Amino acid sequence: MEMSSGFYASGDERRGTPALLRDVAALSFKTGPDSVDHYDLSRLIDVLVTPVGNDLGHVAKDIEAVLATIQLPKDVTLELRGEVANMRSAIGSFALALPLAVLLIYLVMVGLFRSLVDPLIILVAVPLGWIGTVLLLHLTNTSVNVESMIGTLMMMGIVVSNSILLVDYANRRVQAGATAEQAVLQAGTNRIRPILMTSLATILGLLPLALGFGEGNETMVPLARAAVGGLAISTIMTLLVVPVMHAMVLGRRVTHVDQPTAASEEM
C-alpha cells in the first residue's frame, strides 16, 4: 500500500490494472493506541503506579479516594489489580488463618493438659497481645498488611509458650500438695525469669528493625512493630491476668477434690 501516491498495488498484474485507493477507501490521520490489551474479553488500559515513600495500602486508599470523585462514562469500570489485589487477598486469607491458628493451638493444648479450661486460661494472653499490636501500629501510623499479620502470628506463639510455663508449673505444684494461691505465686516467682528472657530477647532483637534502621528493610518494619507491640503488652498481662484467672480455677478444682476426701474420712 503506497500512501503517498494513493495507489493500491496488488502485486499480481494478471488481475488487471491497479485501482486508485481513493476510490475504495477514505484516508485520514488519527491518534490511537499502538496495541489493544484485553482482560476477560474486555478492552483494558493499564495505568502503572509505583509507590515511593509510602506503603502499598495507603497508596491504594489514596488512589481509590481520587477515583471515587471521577464521573466515569457508561460501560467503563476501574479496578485495582496487581500487587494491591494480591495484598488484599493475602489479608483475607490471614483473617481466616488467625482464628484457625487459635483453634488449633487450643485443640493441641486440650490433648496435652487433658483439660478444657486450662487451655482457655493460656489463650487469654493472646487477645491481650493483639491490643499491644494494634496500639503500636496505630501510634506509628503503620498499616495492617501481610508482614504485620506474620508478626502477629509470631507474637501469638511466644505469648502462648509463656502462658504454658505458668500454668503447667502451677498445676504441678498443686499436684505436689500446694494450695491454689501458693501454686500460682510459686509459678510466677520461678517462671518470671525465663518469660522475661524470652520476651526481652525477641523485643530487643526486633527493636532496630521496628525503628526502621538500615536500608532495604522497609517491608519488614510492620512485622517487627506488630511483634514488639504485642509482646510488650502481653508479657506484662501474662504475669498479671493469667495467674489471677488460674488461681480462681485452681481454687475451685482443689475444693471439689477435697470435698469427697473429707466425706470419706467422716464415714
C-alpha positions as CSV (number, residue, x, y, z in Angstrom):
1,M,0.0,0.0,0.0
2,E,1.6,3.2,-1.1
3,M,0.0,6.0,0.9
4,S,1.9,8.8,-0.8
5,S,0.7,8.1,-4.4
6,G,-2.8,7.0,-3.4
7,F,-2.5,3.7,-5.4
8,Y,-3.1,0.1,-4.3
9,A,-0.7,-2.3,-5.9
10,S,-1.9,-5.9,-5.8
11,G,1.4,-7.4,-6.8
12,D,-0.1,-9.5,-9.5
13,E,-0.5,-7.8,-12.9
14,R,-2.7,-10.6,-14.2
15,R,-5.6,-9.4,-12.0
16,G,-5.9,-6.2,-14.0
17,T,-4.9,-2.6,-13.7
18,P,-4.3,-1.2,-10.2
19,A,-7.2,0.6,-8.6
20,L,-7.0,4.0,-7.0
21,L,-7.0,3.9,-3.3
22,R,-9.2,7.0,-3.1
23,D,-11.9,5.1,-5.0
24,V,-12.2,2.3,-2.4
25,A,-11.3,4.0,1.0
26,A,-11.1,7.3,2.7
27,L,-7.8,8.1,4.3
28,S,-7.3,10.2,7.4
29,F,-4.7,10.5,10.2
30,K,-5.8,9.9,13.7
31,T,-4.2,9.2,17.1
32,G,-4.8,5.7,18.6
33,P,-3.1,3.1,20.7
34,D,-0.3,1.1,19.2
35,S,-1.7,-2.1,20.8
36,V,-5.0,-3.1,22.4
37,D,-5.0,-5.3,25.5
38,H,-7.9,-7.4,26.7
39,Y,-8.8,-8.9,30.1
40,D,-11.7,-11.4,30.3
41,L,-12.7,-10.4,26.7
42,S,-12.9,-6.7,27.7
43,R,-10.7,-3.9,26.5
44,L,-8.1,-2.9,29.1
45,I,-5.9,0.1,29.6
46,D,-3.2,-0.3,32.3
47,V,-2.1,2.6,34.4
48,L,1.0,1.6,36.3
49,V,1.8,3.2,39.7
50,T,5.0,2.7,41.7
51,P,4.6,3.8,45.4
52,V,7.5,5.8,46.7
53,G,7.9,6.9,50.3
54,N,4.7,5.2,51.4
55,D,3.3,1.7,51.8
56,L,1.1,0.0,49.3
57,G,-2.0,0.0,51.4
58,H,-2.0,3.8,51.9
59,V,-1.2,4.4,48.3
60,A,-4.2,2.2,47.2
61,K,-6.5,4.1,49.6
62,D,-5.4,7.5,48.2
63,I,-5.9,6.3,44.6
64,E,-9.3,5.0,45.4
65,A,-10.3,8.3,47.1
66,V,-9.3,10.2,43.9
67,L,-11.0,7.7,41.6
68,A,-14.2,8.0,43.6
69,T,-14.6,11.6,42.5
70,I,-14.3,10.8,38.8
71,Q,-17.5,10.6,36.7
72,L,-17.0,7.5,34.6
73,P,-18.6,7.0,31.1
74,K,-21.0,4.3,30.6
75,D,-19.6,0.7,30.5
76,V,-16.3,1.9,31.9
77,T,-15.0,0.4,35.2
78,L,-12.0,1.0,37.3
79,E,-10.2,-1.8,39.2
80,L,-7.0,-2.0,41.2
81,R,-5.1,-5.1,40.3
82,G,-1.5,-6.4,40.6
83,E,0.2,-6.2,44.0
84,V,-2.9,-4.5,45.6
85,A,-5.2,-7.4,44.7
86,N,-2.6,-9.9,45.9
87,M,-2.1,-8.0,49.2
88,R,-5.9,-7.8,49.8
89,S,-6.3,-11.5,49.0
90,A,-3.5,-12.4,51.4
91,I,-5.0,-10.3,54.2
92,G,-8.3,-12.0,53.6
93,S,-6.5,-15.4,54.0
94,F,-4.8,-14.2,57.2
95,A,-8.2,-13.1,58.6
96,L,-9.2,-16.7,58.4
97,A,-5.8,-18.0,59.5
98,L,-5.7,-16.2,62.8
99,P,-8.8,-17.7,64.3
100,L,-7.9,-21.1,62.8
101,A,-4.4,-20.8,64.5
102,V,-6.1,-20.1,67.8
103,L,-8.4,-23.0,67.4
104,L,-5.6,-25.4,66.5
105,I,-3.5,-24.2,69.5
106,Y,-6.5,-24.8,71.8
107,L,-7.1,-28.3,70.5
108,V,-3.4,-29.3,70.9
109,M,-3.3,-28.0,74.4
110,V,-6.6,-29.8,75.3
111,G,-4.8,-33.0,74.5
112,L,-1.7,-32.1,76.4
113,F,-3.3,-30.7,79.6
114,R,-6.3,-33.1,79.4
115,S,-8.5,-30.2,80.4
116,L,-10.8,-27.8,78.6
117,V,-10.3,-24.9,81.0
118,D,-6.5,-24.7,81.3
119,P,-6.0,-24.0,77.5
120,L,-8.6,-21.2,77.7
121,I,-6.6,-19.6,80.5
122,I,-3.5,-19.8,78.4
123,L,-5.2,-18.3,75.4
124,V,-6.3,-15.3,77.5
125,A,-2.9,-13.7,76.8
126,V,-3.4,-13.8,73.0
127,P,-6.1,-11.1,72.7
128,L,-4.1,-9.1,75.2
129,G,-1.2,-9.3,72.8
130,W,-3.5,-8.1,70.0
131,I,-4.2,-5.0,71.9
132,G,-0.5,-4.1,72.0
133,T,-0.1,-4.9,68.3
134,V,-3.0,-2.7,67.3
135,L,-1.9,0.1,69.6
136,L,1.7,0.2,68.4
137,L,0.7,0.0,64.7
138,H,-1.7,2.9,65.3
139,L,0.8,5.0,67.2
140,T,3.5,4.5,64.4
141,N,0.9,5.0,61.6
142,T,1.8,1.6,60.2
143,S,-0.8,-0.1,58.0
144,V,-2.1,-3.6,58.5
145,N,-0.5,-5.8,55.8
146,V,0.8,-9.3,55.3
147,E,4.0,-8.6,57.2
148,S,2.2,-7.3,60.3
149,M,0.0,-10.3,60.2
150,I,3.0,-12.6,60.2
151,G,4.4,-10.6,63.1
152,T,1.1,-11.1,64.9
153,L,1.3,-14.9,64.4
154,M,4.9,-14.9,65.7
155,M,3.8,-13.0,68.8
156,M,1.0,-15.4,69.4
157,G,3.4,-18.3,69.5
158,I,5.7,-16.7,72.1
159,V,2.7,-15.5,74.2
160,V,1.2,-19.0,74.4
161,S,4.6,-20.5,75.3
162,N,5.0,-18.0,78.2
163,S,1.5,-18.8,79.5
164,I,2.2,-22.5,79.3
165,L,5.2,-22.1,81.6
166,L,3.0,-20.5,84.3
167,V,0.0,-22.8,84.0
168,D,2.0,-26.0,83.8
169,Y,4.2,-25.2,86.8
170,A,1.2,-24.2,88.9
171,N,-0.6,-27.4,88.1
172,R,2.4,-29.5,89.1
173,R,2.7,-27.6,92.4
174,V,-1.0,-28.3,93.1
175,Q,-0.4,-32.0,92.4
176,A,2.5,-31.8,94.9
177,G,0.1,-30.6,97.6
178,A,0.3,-26.8,97.4
179,T,-2.8,-24.6,97.6
180,A,-4.0,-22.7,94.6
181,E,-2.6,-19.4,95.9
182,Q,0.8,-20.9,96.8
183,A,1.0,-22.7,93.4
184,V,0.3,-19.5,91.4
185,L,2.8,-17.5,93.5
186,Q,5.5,-20.1,93.1
187,A,4.8,-20.3,89.4
188,G,5.1,-16.6,89.0
189,T,8.3,-16.4,91.1
190,N,10.1,-19.3,89.4
191,R,8.9,-18.7,85.9
192,I,9.2,-14.9,85.6
193,R,12.9,-15.1,84.6
194,P,12.5,-17.4,81.6
195,I,9.4,-15.5,80.5
196,L,11.2,-12.1,80.7
197,M,14.3,-13.5,79.0
198,T,12.3,-14.9,76.1
199,S,10.2,-11.7,75.6
200,L,13.1,-9.3,76.0
201,A,15.4,-11.2,73.7
202,T,12.7,-11.1,71.0
203,I,11.8,-7.4,71.6
204,L,15.5,-6.3,71.7
205,G,16.3,-8.3,68.6
206,L,13.4,-6.8,66.6
207,L,13.7,-3.3,68.0
208,P,16.3,-1.9,65.4
209,L,14.1,-3.3,62.6
210,A,10.9,-1.8,64.3
211,L,12.7,1.6,64.4
212,G,13.4,1.4,60.7
213,F,17.2,1.3,60.9
214,G,19.0,0.1,57.9
215,E,18.2,0.4,54.2
216,G,16.1,-2.1,52.4
217,N,14.2,-3.2,55.5
218,E,11.1,-1.1,54.9
219,T,8.9,-4.2,54.1
220,M,9.8,-5.9,57.3
221,V,9.1,-2.9,59.6
222,P,5.4,-3.8,60.1
223,L,6.4,-7.4,61.1
224,A,8.8,-6.1,63.8
225,R,6.4,-3.5,65.1
226,A,3.5,-5.9,65.4
227,A,5.6,-8.4,67.3
228,V,7.2,-5.8,69.6
229,G,3.9,-4.2,70.5
230,G,2.2,-7.4,71.2
231,L,5.0,-8.9,73.3
232,A,5.4,-5.7,75.3
233,I,1.8,-5.7,76.4
234,S,1.2,-9.4,76.6
235,T,4.3,-10.1,78.7
236,I,3.1,-7.8,81.4
237,M,-0.5,-9.0,81.2
238,T,0.6,-12.7,81.2
239,L,2.3,-12.2,84.6
240,L,-0.8,-10.4,86.0
241,V,-4.0,-11.7,84.4
242,V,-3.2,-15.3,83.7
243,P,-2.1,-16.1,87.3
244,V,-5.2,-14.5,88.7
245,M,-7.6,-16.4,86.5
246,H,-5.6,-19.6,87.0
247,A,-5.8,-19.2,90.8
248,M,-9.6,-18.9,90.6
249,V,-9.9,-22.1,88.6
250,L,-7.4,-24.0,90.7
251,G,-9.2,-22.9,93.9
252,R,-12.5,-24.4,92.7
253,R,-10.7,-27.5,91.4
254,V,-8.9,-28.1,94.8
255,T,-12.2,-27.5,96.7
256,H,-14.0,-30.1,94.6
257,V,-11.2,-32.6,95.1
258,D,-11.1,-32.1,98.9
259,Q,-14.8,-32.5,99.4
260,P,-15.0,-36.2,98.5
261,T,-11.9,-36.8,100.6
262,A,-13.4,-35.2,103.7
263,A,-16.7,-37.1,103.2
264,S,-14.8,-40.4,103.1
265,E,-12.9,-39.6,106.2
266,E,-16.2,-38.9,108.1
267,M,-17.6,-42.3,107.1
